[in-house]
């Protein structure tokens, strides 16, 4: 049994800001704790108006800039799963995607731009109760519609980012290595890039960050909206990622708490070495 994986799921079920607020509200009402009830309701009012999640996402999304001119000798491309809804795809019989789909949408362009380089899509199931639904299967079905599915290497066993890096190394084609050439282009959501880079570096991968799928924007008063669902969603994404950085660093899955770019001279603006 993977203790880390299971404990992380249990912990997040409670720590998720939406779940946590509801839990606090229920406890305060059951025990008649008026101060806790007031604070819980006040937090909901603040989150309805103020984009706290947006502010917490900005440092994550700004940590790695979009690469400039890419080096000519990249080893290949790795795309992390996360935007595919494998269970819903099975229910409706067609590929379904949600937030994070920008990761997958880079695949056709990468195939056109780098036709002679290996492209790995890594994504299994992050579900404890329904592990049979795999993200890689959904992506393969989607690419089948464009006759592109056979040009991708699919890794479908991973359940989290640590396993993405671990199992990506197990599906490498012959004559490829994790530190080959100028490195592997690593594609994932911008908020998720710091943790992903740290994990891949820790396992010896030479990666070039290629962030996509942005959520935050500079705070301005005319951007404020009364949207609890959106603000709470962004807050959940940000809190989960910051906690993930701490947990992965504490358990030795990354050697850097908050990985950063490493700048080099040459064609590319920033390369992770």
Secondary structure, 3 states (H helix, E strand, C coil): CCHHHHHHHHHHHHHCHHHHHHHHHHHHHHHCCHHHHHHHHHHHHHHHHCCHHHHHHHHHHCCCCCCCCCCCCCCEEEEECCCECHHHHHHHCCCCECCCHHHHHCHHHHHHHCCCCEEEEECCCCCCCCCCCCHHHHHHHHHHCCCCHHHCEEECCCCCHHHHHHHHHHHCCCCCCCCCCCCEEEEEEHHHHHHHHHHHHHCCCCEEEEEECCCCCCCCHHHCCCCHHHHHHHHHHHHHHHHHHHHHHHCCCCCCCCCCCCCCCCCCCCCCC
